[in-house]
């Protein structure tokens, strides 16, 4: 009897141990995958400040995001049947950057997007302004590069000569030969460093990127002729360029009396350039899910993503209307047409 009890106990122990190992593998063992899921939907108004602006107390412009998580095996399995989980290889998401470098890139891209949004809104609202470039920042480097510059670096000087903007940097590099060593002074993680790189080719009409083997973002300050129309944006930890359209619409609304939202909950997404052109983004189906859950009535989508967005809205049974836009002016006109 005791032997039988001992055998039963060993079977239970082995089963429990096997279950624990399976759970450990499913939930805690790292994988080479990343998963995107619906993320934050947030009103833009608290992030934008313009002194003395009037706002609609009922309506709101809302940015939409997707959440990136480094997946465990359970999440990888879930993605096989959950349409709101998009699985990718981690290396296809962040490339050869570290997670810190990838986060820094998103921060600087967001800052550039905010600058573009302010300029696009100023243009749409006929606000006179001037542009001052504050700094250049590295956002991407060529795969496999042996140069010492990293994503997130802010460029202070080249060989001791102050770096001001892309135009002056092009002038500085135009005097250099392909293959020359370049010594940069940069700010990285709040500290000053020296970094070495090589000039890959002569600077030509196709810009700085091929010559340096990296992408730069100009961190610009827009100064309106009327200081009372100065825009300040604080997006907190939100990164990336896809909130550009919604920032631009909120700024435009603040500058023009706060009547554009007209009491409606308006979500959306899309990059924006200084001229007000709206560009495509990734993961729009996930943003549709998130916006619908937040009760958005309208969803502004870049023209290139609109069909996918509308199909997702139909598939989940949403009453939210998807509106395709290609410029900020078109977005304003469509929202005005639907007022009242």
Helices and strands as residue ranges (DSSP letters): H 2-27, E 33-43, G 45-47, E 48-49, E 60-70, H 73-78, E 85-89, H 90-94, H 99-124, E 129-141, E 154-158, E 161-162, H 166-173, E 181-188, E 191-198, H 208-212, E 214-224, G 227-229, E 232-233, H 244-255, E 265-268, E 271-272, E 278-279, H 284-293, E 298-302, G 303-305, H 306-315, E 321-325, H 328-337
